[in-house]
C-alpha cells in the first residue's frame, strides 16, 4: 500500500541524501547537473577554473620543481612524493569530472527521479539506509582531511616536521608543503602570503579529493539501493495478478540499472586504476621509510614513524573501501539472480514463467566496477594481493638498493 507522501517530503529526502555531496562539489564547480541560470553556470565554471589554477600553480608545479631540485636525496624525494602524487591524482579527478560531465549529469537526474518517484515505506527505508552510509563516508572523509590539514599546518608553527628537511635555506620559516618558488619566499610579507596560498591550495585539493571519491560512492550505493528494491519486487512478483506488466516494468528497471553501472564504470575505471597505483606507490614508499628507520635510527623520529604507519593504514583502508563498495554491488546483482528462482514461478503458466528467462540472463552476468577494465573492485580482489605484494616488494627493494648505492 502506498504511503501518503507529499511533495515537500520527497524533496527533503533528496536534499538530505545528496546535500553534502552537492554542496562540496558546487564549492569547486564540479557538480555535474545542468544549471538553467546562465550566470550561475558561468560562476560555476569560474570556480572550477580557479580551483584548477590554485592546485596547479600553487601546489603541483612548485612541488614538481622541488622534486627535481632534491633529486638524488632519497628521503627528500619520498617526502616530496607524499604530496606531489596526491596533487596529480586530484587534477586527474578534476579532468574526469569535467570530461564526463554529460554522463554524470544523466546519472544525477536518475537519482533525482528515483527519490521523487512514488515509493512504498519499505522501498523508501532501503534508499534511506544507503543514503546514511554515503553521508557517514563523506563526514568521515571531511574529518580525516581536516585532521591531516591541521597536522601539516601545525608542523610549521611548532616545528614538529613529519617530513625531513623541507627548506634548504631557512629552516626557521617552513611551509606546510615541500615546494620551490622562483622568488624569495622567506621575506615578509611574501612568506605569509605564500603560506596563506598553500593553505588555500590544501583546502581546495582536499575538498576535491574527498568530494569526487564520495560522489563515486554515492552513485554506486544508490544503484545498490535500487537493486535491493528490485530484489524485493521480484520476490513478490508471483503474488501480483498483473504479472506480465509488472515483470516488464522490472526488466526495464534492471536494464536501466545495468546501463547505469556501465556508465559509472566507463567514467571512473581509469581513475580507479590510477588510485590503486597511487596507493601502491605510497604504501611502498612508506614501507621503505619504515625499513630505513629500523636500520638507521637517526633518519626518522618516533613521531615521523607513527605518521608513516598511520598513513599506510589510511591508504590500505581507502583501497578496502573501494573494494567493499564494489563487492556490495556484486552481492546485490546476485540477489536479483536468486530472486528469479525464489519467486513462486512454479505456480505460473508456462508461457508466463518463460518470461523470467530474460531477467535471469541479465542478472547472470557479473555486474561490477573495474580498475582500468583490468580487474574488478571486489573484496576477493582486495584479499588476493599476491601480485600487489610482488610489486610492492620490488619497489621497496629497488629503493633500498638505490639508497645504498648513493651513499
C-alpha positions as CSV (number, residue, x, y, z in Angstrom):
1,X,0.0,0.0,0.0
2,X,1.4,3.4,-0.9
3,X,2.1,5.8,1.9
4,X,0.7,9.3,1.9
5,X,3.7,11.4,1.0
6,X,3.5,15.0,0.0
7,X,5.9,16.6,-2.5
8,X,7.9,18.5,0.2
9,X,8.8,15.3,2.0
10,X,10.3,13.9,-1.3
11,X,12.4,16.9,-1.8
12,X,13.5,16.8,1.8
13,X,14.6,13.2,1.4
14,X,16.5,14.2,-1.8
15,X,18.2,17.1,-0.2
16,X,19.2,15.1,2.9
17,X,20.6,12.2,0.7
18,X,22.7,14.2,-1.7
19,X,23.0,17.6,0.0
20,X,26.6,17.3,1.3
21,X,27.9,15.9,-1.9
22,X,26.2,18.6,-4.0
23,X,27.5,21.4,-1.6
24,X,31.1,20.2,-1.7
25,X,31.1,19.7,-5.5
26,X,29.5,23.1,-6.0
27,X,32.2,24.8,-4.0
28,X,34.8,23.6,-6.5
29,X,32.5,24.0,-9.5
30,X,32.3,20.3,-10.3
31,X,28.6,19.5,-9.6
32,X,27.6,17.8,-12.9
33,X,23.9,18.7,-13.0
34,X,23.0,21.3,-15.6
35,X,22.3,24.8,-14.3
36,X,19.4,26.6,-16.0
37,X,20.6,30.1,-14.9
38,X,23.3,31.2,-17.3
39,X,25.0,33.5,-14.7
40,X,25.2,30.6,-12.2
41,X,26.6,28.3,-14.9
42,X,29.4,30.8,-15.6
43,X,30.1,31.3,-11.9
44,X,30.4,27.5,-11.6
45,X,32.9,27.4,-14.4
46,X,34.8,30.2,-12.8
47,X,35.1,28.3,-9.5
48,X,36.3,25.2,-11.4
49,X,39.0,27.2,-13.3
50,X,40.1,28.9,-10.1
51,X,40.3,25.6,-8.3
52,X,42.5,24.2,-11.1
53,X,44.7,27.3,-11.2
54,X,45.3,27.1,-7.4
55,X,46.0,23.4,-7.3
56,X,48.2,23.5,-10.4
57,X,50.3,26.7,-9.9
58,X,50.3,27.0,-6.2
59,X,50.8,23.3,-5.3
60,X,51.5,20.9,-8.1
61,X,54.1,22.8,-10.3
62,X,56.2,24.1,-7.3
63,X,56.1,20.6,-5.8
64,X,57.4,19.1,-9.0
65,X,60.2,21.7,-9.3
66,X,61.2,21.0,-5.7
67,X,61.2,17.3,-6.6
68,X,63.7,18.0,-9.4
69,X,65.9,20.1,-7.1
70,X,66.2,17.4,-4.4
71,X,66.6,14.6,-6.9
72,X,69.3,12.3,-5.6
73,X,68.3,12.5,-1.9
74,X,66.1,9.5,-1.5
75,X,64.5,10.7,1.8
76,X,63.6,14.1,0.4
77,X,62.3,12.6,-2.8
78,X,59.9,10.4,-0.8
79,X,58.9,13.3,1.4
80,X,58.0,15.3,-1.7
81,X,56.2,12.4,-3.4
82,X,53.8,12.1,-0.4
83,X,52.3,15.4,-1.6
84,X,53.1,15.5,-5.3
85,X,51.3,12.3,-6.1
86,X,48.0,13.3,-4.4
87,X,48.0,16.6,-6.2
88,X,48.5,14.8,-9.5
89,X,45.6,12.4,-8.7
90,X,43.4,15.3,-7.7
91,X,44.0,17.0,-11.0
92,X,43.1,13.7,-12.7
93,X,39.8,13.7,-10.8
94,X,39.0,17.2,-11.9
95,X,39.6,16.2,-15.5
96,X,37.4,13.1,-15.3
97,X,34.6,15.0,-13.6
98,X,34.8,17.8,-16.3
99,X,35.2,15.5,-19.3
100,X,32.4,13.1,-18.3
101,X,30.0,15.9,-17.1
102,X,27.3,14.9,-19.6
103,X,27.2,11.3,-18.4
104,X,27.4,12.2,-14.8
105,X,24.5,14.7,-15.3
106,X,22.3,11.9,-16.6
107,X,23.2,9.8,-13.5
108,X,22.3,12.7,-11.2
109,X,19.0,13.1,-13.0
110,X,18.4,9.3,-12.4
111,X,19.0,9.8,-8.7
112,X,16.6,12.7,-8.5
113,X,13.9,10.8,-10.4
114,X,14.3,7.8,-8.1
115,X,13.9,9.9,-5.0
116,X,11.0,11.9,-6.3
117,X,9.2,8.8,-7.6
118,X,6.3,7.3,-5.6
119,X,7.7,4.7,-3.2
120,X,6.2,2.4,-0.5
121,X,7.6,2.6,3.0
122,X,9.8,-0.4,2.6
123,X,11.5,1.0,-0.5
124,X,12.0,4.4,1.0
125,X,13.7,2.8,4.0
126,X,16.1,1.0,1.7
127,X,17.1,4.2,0.0
128,X,17.5,6.0,3.3
129,X,19.7,3.2,4.6
130,X,22.1,3.5,1.7
131,X,22.0,7.3,1.9
132,X,23.1,7.1,5.6
133,X,26.1,5.2,4.5
134,X,27.1,7.8,1.9
135,X,26.7,10.6,4.5
136,X,28.8,8.7,7.0
137,X,31.5,8.2,4.5
138,X,31.7,11.9,3.4
139,X,31.6,13.1,7.1
140,X,34.5,10.7,7.9
141,X,36.4,11.9,4.8
142,X,36.0,15.5,5.9
143,X,37.2,14.7,9.4
144,X,40.3,12.9,8.1
145,X,41.1,15.7,5.7
146,X,40.7,18.4,8.4
147,X,43.0,16.4,10.8
148,X,45.6,15.9,8.1
149,X,45.5,19.6,7.1
150,X,45.8,20.8,10.7
151,X,48.7,18.4,11.2
152,X,50.6,19.8,8.2
153,X,49.9,23.4,9.1
154,X,50.8,23.0,12.8
155,X,54.1,21.4,11.8
156,X,55.4,24.8,10.7
157,X,54.2,26.6,13.8
158,X,55.6,24.1,16.3
159,X,58.5,22.8,14.1
160,X,57.3,19.2,14.5
161,X,58.1,18.1,11.0
162,X,56.6,15.0,9.7
163,X,59.0,15.1,6.7
164,X,62.6,15.7,6.5
165,X,64.5,18.9,5.7
166,X,61.9,20.9,3.7
167,X,63.6,24.2,3.4
168,X,67.2,24.2,2.2
169,X,68.0,27.7,3.2
170,X,65.8,28.8,6.1
171,X,64.6,26.1,8.4
172,X,63.1,28.7,10.8
173,X,60.4,29.6,8.2
174,X,58.9,26.4,6.9
175,X,55.9,26.0,4.5
176,X,53.3,23.3,5.0
177,X,54.3,21.6,1.7
178,X,57.8,21.0,0.2
179,X,57.7,23.3,-2.7
180,X,60.0,25.7,-4.6
181,X,59.1,29.2,-5.8
182,X,61.0,31.5,-8.1
183,X,61.1,34.3,-5.6
184,X,62.5,34.8,-2.1
185,X,59.7,33.1,-0.1
186,X,61.3,33.7,3.3
187,X,61.0,37.5,3.4
188,X,57.9,39.2,4.7
189,X,55.2,39.6,3.5
190,X,56.0,37.1,0.8
191,X,56.3,34.3,3.3
192,X,52.9,35.0,4.9
193,X,51.2,35.3,1.6
194,X,52.7,32.1,0.3
195,X,51.8,30.3,3.5
196,X,48.2,31.5,3.1
197,X,48.2,30.4,-0.6
198,X,49.3,26.9,0.3
199,X,46.6,26.6,3.0
200,X,44.0,27.6,0.4
201,X,45.6,25.1,-2.1
202,X,45.5,22.4,0.6
203,X,41.8,23.1,1.3
204,X,40.9,23.2,-2.4
205,X,42.7,19.9,-3.2
206,X,41.3,18.2,0.0
207,X,37.7,19.2,-0.9
208,X,38.3,18.0,-4.5
209,X,39.9,14.7,-3.4
210,X,37.2,13.8,-0.9
211,X,34.2,15.1,-2.9
212,X,35.0,13.1,-6.1
213,X,35.6,9.9,-4.1
214,X,32.4,10.2,-2.2
215,X,30.4,11.2,-5.3
216,X,31.5,7.8,-6.8
217,X,30.3,6.1,-3.6
218,X,27.0,8.0,-3.8
219,X,26.4,6.7,-7.4
220,X,27.3,3.1,-6.6
221,X,25.4,2.9,-3.3
222,X,22.3,4.5,-4.9
223,X,22.4,1.8,-7.6
224,X,22.8,-0.8,-4.9
225,X,19.7,0.5,-3.2
226,X,17.7,0.4,-6.4
227,X,18.8,-3.2,-6.9
228,X,17.8,-4.1,-3.4
229,X,14.4,-2.6,-4.1
230,X,14.2,-4.6,-7.4
231,X,15.0,-7.7,-5.4
232,X,12.1,-7.1,-3.1
233,X,9.8,-6.6,-6.0
234,X,10.9,-9.8,-7.7
235,X,10.4,-11.8,-4.5
236,X,6.7,-10.7,-4.6
237,X,6.3,-10.9,-8.3
238,X,4.3,-14.1,-8.4
239,X,1.7,-12.7,-6.0
240,X,0.7,-9.9,-8.3
241,X,-2.3,-10.6,-10.6
242,X,-0.9,-8.4,-13.3
243,X,2.2,-10.5,-13.6
244,X,3.2,-9.7,-17.2
245,X,3.0,-5.9,-16.8
246,X,4.9,-5.9,-13.5
247,X,7.6,-8.2,-14.9
248,X,8.0,-6.0,-18.0
249,X,8.5,-2.9,-15.7
250,X,11.1,-4.8,-13.6
251,X,13.0,-6.0,-16.6
252,X,13.2,-2.4,-17.9
253,X,14.3,-1.3,-14.4
254,X,17.0,-3.9,-14.3
255,X,18.3,-2.9,-17.7
256,X,18.4,0.7,-16.6
257,X,20.5,-0.2,-13.6
258,X,22.9,-2.3,-15.7
259,X,23.4,0.6,-18.0
260,X,23.9,2.9,-15.1
261,X,26.7,0.7,-13.7
262,X,28.3,0.5,-17.2
263,X,28.2,4.3,-17.4
264,X,29.8,4.6,-13.9
265,X,32.5,2.1,-14.8
266,X,33.3,3.7,-18.1
267,X,33.7,7.1,-16.3
268,X,35.8,6.1,-13.3
269,X,37.7,2.9,-14.3
270,X,40.9,4.7,-15.4
271,X,40.7,6.9,-12.3
272,X,40.3,3.8,-10.0
273,X,43.3,2.2,-11.8
274,X,45.3,5.4,-11.1
275,X,44.2,5.4,-7.5
276,X,45.3,1.8,-7.0
277,X,48.7,2.6,-8.5
278,X,48.9,5.7,-6.3
279,X,48.1,3.7,-3.1
280,X,50.6,1.0,-4.1
281,X,53.4,3.5,-4.7
282,X,52.8,5.5,-1.5
283,X,52.4,2.3,0.5
284,X,55.8,1.1,-0.9
285,X,57.5,4.4,-0.1
286,X,56.3,4.3,3.5
287,X,57.5,0.7,3.7
288,X,60.9,1.8,2.6
289,X,61.0,4.6,5.2
290,X,60.0,2.2,8.0
291,X,62.7,-0.3,6.9
292,X,65.2,2.6,6.7
293,X,64.2,3.8,10.2
294,X,64.8,0.4,11.7
295,X,68.2,0.1,10.2
296,X,69.2,3.8,10.6
297,X,67.8,5.3,13.8
298,X,68.9,8.8,13.0
299,X,66.7,9.2,9.9
300,X,63.2,9.1,11.4
301,X,61.9,10.1,14.8
302,X,59.1,8.2,16.6
303,X,56.6,10.9,15.6
304,X,57.6,10.5,11.9
305,X,57.4,6.7,12.2
306,X,53.9,6.9,13.7
307,X,52.9,9.3,10.9
308,X,54.1,6.9,8.1
309,X,52.5,3.9,9.7
310,X,49.1,5.7,10.2
311,X,49.3,7.0,6.6
312,X,49.9,3.5,5.3
313,X,46.9,2.1,7.3
314,X,44.8,5.0,5.9
315,X,45.8,4.1,2.3
316,X,45.0,0.5,2.9
317,X,41.6,1.3,4.4
318,X,40.8,3.6,1.4
319,X,41.6,0.8,-1.0
320,X,39.4,-1.5,1.1
321,X,36.6,1.0,0.9
322,X,36.6,1.0,-2.9
323,X,36.6,-2.8,-3.0
324,X,33.9,-3.1,-0.3
325,X,31.5,-0.8,-2.3
326,X,32.2,-2.8,-5.4
327,X,31.6,-6.0,-3.5
328,X,28.2,-4.7,-2.4
329,X,27.2,-4.1,-6.0
330,X,28.1,-7.7,-6.9
331,X,26.1,-9.0,-4.0
332,X,23.0,-7.1,-4.9
333,X,23.2,-8.3,-8.5
334,X,23.5,-11.9,-7.3
335,X,20.4,-11.4,-5.2
336,X,18.4,-10.4,-8.2
337,X,19.5,-13.5,-10.0
338,X,18.5,-15.6,-7.0
339,X,15.1,-13.8,-6.6
340,X,14.0,-15.0,-10.0
341,X,14.5,-18.6,-8.8
342,X,13.0,-18.0,-5.4
343,X,9.8,-16.4,-6.6
344,X,6.8,-18.8,-7.0
345,X,7.3,-19.2,-10.7
346,X,6.1,-22.8,-10.5
347,X,2.5,-21.6,-9.9
348,X,2.6,-19.6,-13.2
349,X,1.6,-20.7,-16.6
350,X,4.5,-22.0,-18.7
351,X,4.3,-19.0,-21.2
352,X,4.4,-16.6,-18.3
353,X,7.2,-18.4,-16.5
354,X,9.3,-18.3,-19.6
355,X,9.4,-14.5,-19.5
356,X,11.6,-14.8,-16.4
357,X,14.5,-16.1,-18.6
358,X,15.3,-12.6,-19.8
359,X,16.0,-11.2,-16.4
360,X,17.8,-14.4,-15.4
361,X,20.2,-13.9,-18.3
362,X,20.8,-10.3,-17.5
363,X,21.4,-11.0,-13.8
364,X,23.7,-14.0,-14.5
365,X,26.4,-11.7,-16.0
366,X,28.7,-10.3,-13.2
367,X,28.0,-6.6,-12.6
368,X,30.9,-4.7,-11.1
369,X,33.1,-1.7,-11.4
370,X,36.7,-2.2,-12.5
371,X,40.1,-0.6,-12.3
372,X,41.0,0.2,-15.9
373,X,38.9,-2.8,-17.2
374,X,41.7,-5.0,-15.8
375,X,40.3,-6.4,-12.6
376,X,37.1,-5.9,-10.6
377,X,36.9,-3.9,-7.5
378,X,35.7,-6.6,-5.1
379,X,36.8,-7.9,-1.7
380,X,38.2,-11.1,-3.4
381,X,40.5,-8.8,-5.4
382,X,41.5,-7.0,-2.3
383,X,42.3,-10.2,-0.5
384,X,44.1,-11.7,-3.5
385,X,47.1,-9.3,-3.2
386,X,49.9,-11.6,-4.3
387,X,50.6,-9.5,-7.3
388,X,50.3,-6.3,-5.3
389,X,52.8,-7.7,-2.7
390,X,55.2,-8.6,-5.5
391,X,55.1,-5.1,-7.0
392,X,55.4,-3.5,-3.5
393,X,58.4,-5.6,-2.5
394,X,60.1,-4.9,-5.9
395,X,59.7,-1.2,-5.3
396,X,61.0,-1.3,-1.8
397,X,63.9,-3.5,-2.8
398,X,64.7,-1.0,-5.6
399,X,64.6,1.9,-3.2
400,X,66.8,0.2,-0.7
401,X,69.3,-0.7,-3.4
402,X,69.3,2.8,-4.9
403,X,69.7,4.4,-1.5
404,X,72.6,2.1,-0.6
405,X,74.4,2.9,-3.9
406,X,74.0,6.7,-3.4
407,X,75.6,6.6,0.0
